[in-house]
Structure formats: C-alpha cells, structure tokens
Amino acid sequence: VLNNVGNRLLKCVRESDTVARMVGDEFTVLIRNIEDKNAVEKIALKIHQALNEVMEIADVSYRINTSIGIANYPDHGNDSEELLKNADAAMYEIKKSGKGRLKFFA
C-alpha cells in the first residue's frame, strides 16, 4: 500500500518536486517555485483525490484516508525545519477533527 501511495503522489507532482516517506504512513511533498496559494491548494486536492481512489493489490481492495497539512514559504516558515513542523501541526489539527481533509497552517 505504501509503495502504491508513493507512486500516486509522484504522478500528482512535477519532476522537479520531491516526494518522501518520512515515518510510518506519513509522506512529505515539497513543491518548489509556486507563488500562488491557489495552485498549491489545487495540487493538494489532486493528491487527496488520487489517494482516495480504491487500491487493488493482490485481489484485495484498499481505501485510505488522507489528512494533508500545508505550510508555505515564507508565510509559514523560513526554513525546511519550520515548514515541516508547521505542516505537521496543520495535519494533526485535521486528525483531531475527523481526518480526510486538507488545511493550511494558520
């Protein structure tokens, strides 16, 4: 399932972007050179939709849920550590309230 998730994420972003599995079932997507917050939201929605599609693996159907926390440079941090921390905080806020959404750090 994790390999399938990684492959789906890669199909949602450009070749210049980065997809990485951090720990367990958490992935990070780094999208570079996008200044428009709406474009980031469109990409996150594309990821959300791609991951919510049923996965068929060895004749077994899997459905996963996504919680996507988003942090933008420089609004939500000036370095990668701060951006990851703030995206993580946004993601955990979603998980507290029922999962299955995306949220910008506030």
Secondary structure, DSSP 4 states (H G I P E B T S, - for coil): -HHHHHHHHHHHS-TTSEEEEEETTEEEEE--S---HHHHHHHHHHHHHHHHS-EEETTEEE-----EEE--TTTT-SSHHHHHHHHHHHHHHHHHTTSS-EEE--
